[in-house]
C-alpha cells in the first residue's frame, strides 16, 4: 500500500535533513580545528607556512582566472 505524504511534510523533512547535514559538517570541522589548535607545534608550522605564501602572486593568479572566466561568458 502506497501512502501519500503531504508536500508540506516532505519539505519539512528535507529542511530538517539539510540542517542536520550542516550541523554534522560544522561539528566535524570544529573537532578537527580543536585538535590542531591544541598542538603548538602545528600552529608554529602553520605560521611558518603562511609566511612563505606570496600573496601578491596569489592575487594576480586570482585576477587572471576571473578575467578568463569573464571572457568565457562574453564569448
Protein Blocks (a to p, Z undefined) as FASTA:
>chain_A
ZZdddfklmmmmmmmmmmmmmmmmmmmmmmmmmmmmmpmklmmmmmmmmmmpcfklmmmm
mmmmmmmmmmmmmZZ
